[in-house]
Amino acid sequence: MAEINKILRLCTSCLMSLLISSSNGKQIKFIEEDFDKMINVSLGMKPLWENALGKDWEKIMTREKLRELYGKL
């Protein structure tokens, strides 16, 4: 459960960064390209993922899994 909470905090942090930088106070709708950008940024944070999930984090946190998580947020 602690690992899931770390992952959700990391994903939420990436999502909030994107929202703050792109929304300028307006409501925005995400398109698939936006999700791709968030996923790319998230996967680039390798030390954070390794800290949260261990050395084999890339086998656990795939692009598909991140897309699913971002879709739920």
N, C-alpha and C positions, 0 to 999 in steps of 0.2 A: 504494500500500500504506500509506503514511503517513496518508492521509486515512481509510482504513478503520480503522486503529488508533485515530485520534482519535475517530471515531464510536463504536467499540466501548467506549472508555474512558468517553465521555459517557453512553452507554446503560447501561453497567454501574454508573456512579455513581448514576444515577437509580434503577435497580433496587435497589441496595444501600440507598439512602436510604429507599425504601419498605419494604424488608424490615426494616430496623432499627426504623423507627417503628411498624410494624404487627404484628410477629411476637412481640415480648416473649419471645424465646427458643423459641417454639413453631414447629413446621413448619407452613407455610401453603400452601394451594393457591390458585393464581390463577384468578380468573374473568374473564370478558371486561371487566367493569367495572373491575377492577384494571389491566388492560392499558390501558384508555382513560385512566385517571388518569395512568399513567406516560407515555403518549404526550402527553397534554396538558401535563404538566410539562416534558417534554423539548422539545416544540415552543415552549414559552415562553422557552427559553434562546436567543433569537435571536442574540445576539452570539457565543455559543460555536459555534453552527452556522455562522455566517458565517465565523468564524475557521477552522473545520475544512474547509468546503466552498466558500467564496466567496460572492459576492453573490447568486448564483442557487441558494442552498442549498435553498430551498423546492421547487424543481423536481426536485431530486435526492432529498431526504429527505422522502418523503411519509408520511402516516399508515400506509399499507399497508406501506411498507418498514420503518418502525419496529416495527409489529406483528410482522412476520416476524422481525426481529432480536431483539425481546424474547422471542418464542416459542422461539428457539434458545438463549437464555441460560437 
